Amino acid sequence: MDLNCSPFSFLLILILMSFSIYLSSSSSVQPTCNGSIADCNFEEYETLMDSEISRRFLEQKKYISPGALKRDQPVCNGGANGQSYSSSCLPPSSNPQNRGCPRYYRCRSDS
């Protein structure tokens, strides 16, 4: 009977050890603190949050346009002879003032 009891005792010890390891690993994940924030020591969690933020910043994919890599070119082909850069970046006006005015619009000028 001693030989028959040995495998069961080994199995029982193995199950108890694995259960105790499971309990110890799951209890260390969530911190428990019943005091105020000043009483609890959350410094290690603050560093974890910092590393999490850093990881998220590093995961972001930032691209630059191929036009930004061209050297020695002025912005929007302007800036020569004292002209501002913004004047050459604007598209041509879509409503030019030299067009005629039909009668049904009742414009001020008789054009």
C-alpha positions as a Python dict, from the first residue, in 0.01 Angstrom:
ca = {
    (1, 'M'): (0, 0, 0),
    (2, 'D'): (299, 223, 49),
    (3, 'L'): (378, 210, -324),
    (4, 'N'): (23, 306, -417),
    (5, 'C'): (22, 612, -192),
    (6, 'S'): (346, 758, -326),
    (7, 'P'): (221, 880, -668),
    (8, 'F'): (-85, 1042, -510),
    (9, 'S'): (121, 1224, -250),
    (10, 'F'): (360, 1347, -519),
    (11, 'L'): (66, 1470, -727),
    (12, 'L'): (-91, 1640, -425),
    (13, 'I'): (234, 1821, -341),
    (14, 'L'): (274, 1931, -702),
    (15, 'I'): (-81, 2073, -714),
    (16, 'L'): (-35, 2258, -383),
    (17, 'M'): (294, 2410, -499),
    (18, 'S'): (150, 2530, -828),
    (19, 'F'): (-153, 2676, -650),
    (20, 'S'): (69, 2866, -404),
    (21, 'I'): (280, 3004, -689),
    (22, 'Y'): (-36, 3116, -867),
    (23, 'L'): (-164, 3296, -557),
    (24, 'S'): (166, 3471, -492),
    (25, 'S'): (195, 3596, -850),
    (26, 'S'): (-163, 3723, -871),
    (27, 'S'): (-152, 3906, -539),
    (28, 'S'): (157, 4110, -630),
    (29, 'V'): (-6, 4263, -939),
    (30, 'Q'): (-261, 4486, -767),
    (31, 'P'): (-139, 4715, -488),
    (32, 'T'): (-347, 4744, -174),
    (33, 'C'): (-333, 5056, 35),
    (34, 'N'): (-600, 5161, 282),
    (35, 'G'): (-433, 5486, 390),
    (36, 'S'): (-412, 5824, 224),
    (37, 'I'): (-213, 5887, -90),
    (38, 'A'): (74, 6027, 118),
    (39, 'D'): (84, 5709, 327),
    (40, 'C'): (100, 5476, 30),
    (41, 'N'): (421, 5439, -163),
    (42, 'F'): (332, 5456, -531),
    (43, 'E'): (674, 5569, -656),
    (44, 'E'): (735, 5248, -845),
    (45, 'Y'): (398, 5283, -1017),
    (46, 'E'): (480, 5640, -1117),
    (47, 'T'): (795, 5523, -1292),
    (48, 'L'): (593, 5256, -1465),
    (49, 'M'): (353, 5521, -1588),
    (50, 'D'): (644, 5730, -1717),
    (51, 'S'): (780, 5437, -1910),
    (52, 'E'): (433, 5365, -2049),
    (53, 'I'): (404, 5723, -2177),
    (54, 'S'): (751, 5703, -2327),
    (55, 'R'): (663, 5377, -2497),
    (56, 'R'): (352, 5531, -2650),
    (57, 'F'): (547, 5830, -2780),
    (58, 'L'): (802, 5601, -2937),
    (59, 'E'): (531, 5392, -3101),
    (60, 'Q'): (391, 5689, -3290),
    (61, 'K'): (494, 5704, -3651),
    (62, 'K'): (593, 6052, -3759),
    (63, 'Y'): (661, 6121, -4122),
    (64, 'I'): (803, 6422, -4300),
    (65, 'S'): (711, 6510, -4654),
    (66, 'P'): (962, 6462, -4935),
    (67, 'G'): (939, 6835, -5007),
    (68, 'A'): (1086, 6911, -4667),
    (69, 'L'): (1401, 6725, -4764),
    (70, 'K'): (1476, 6953, -5064),
    (71, 'R'): (1752, 7196, -4979),
    (72, 'D'): (1798, 7559, -5081),
    (73, 'Q'): (1447, 7617, -5212),
    (74, 'P'): (1239, 7908, -5088),
    (75, 'V'): (894, 7848, -4952),
    (76, 'C'): (622, 7881, -5221),
    (77, 'N'): (872, 8028, -5471),
    (78, 'G'): (864, 8367, -5301),
    (79, 'G'): (1071, 8587, -5078),
    (80, 'A'): (1288, 8747, -5345),
    (81, 'N'): (1326, 9127, -5362),
    (82, 'G'): (1157, 9187, -5029),
    (83, 'Q'): (835, 9003, -5114),
    (84, 'S'): (669, 8813, -4837),
    (85, 'Y'): (653, 8437, -4853),
    (86, 'S'): (279, 8431, -4786),
    (87, 'S'): (185, 8633, -5095),
    (88, 'S'): (314, 8367, -5333),
    (89, 'C'): (155, 8082, -5136),
    (90, 'L'): (-198, 8208, -5192),
    (91, 'P'): (-390, 8063, -5487),
    (92, 'P'): (-524, 8302, -5752),
    (93, 'S'): (-852, 8463, -5660),
    (94, 'S'): (-1156, 8273, -5774),
    (95, 'N'): (-1376, 8581, -5796),
    (96, 'P'): (-1197, 8843, -6006),
    (97, 'Q'): (-1337, 9196, -5996),
    (98, 'N'): (-1308, 9262, -6371),
    (99, 'R'): (-1607, 9051, -6470),
    (100, 'G'): (-1931, 9203, -6588),
    (101, 'C'): (-2248, 9236, -6386),
    (102, 'P'): (-2577, 9111, -6532),
    (103, 'R'): (-2887, 9328, -6495),
    (104, 'Y'): (-3074, 9086, -6273),
    (105, 'Y'): (-2807, 9128, -5999),
    (106, 'R'): (-2873, 9507, -5993),
    (107, 'C'): (-2510, 9606, -5949),
    (108, 'R'): (-2416, 9964, -5859),
    (109, 'S'): (-2204, 10022, -6164),
    (110, 'D'): (-2356, 9993, -6510),
    (111, 'S'): (-2124, 9732, -6651),
}
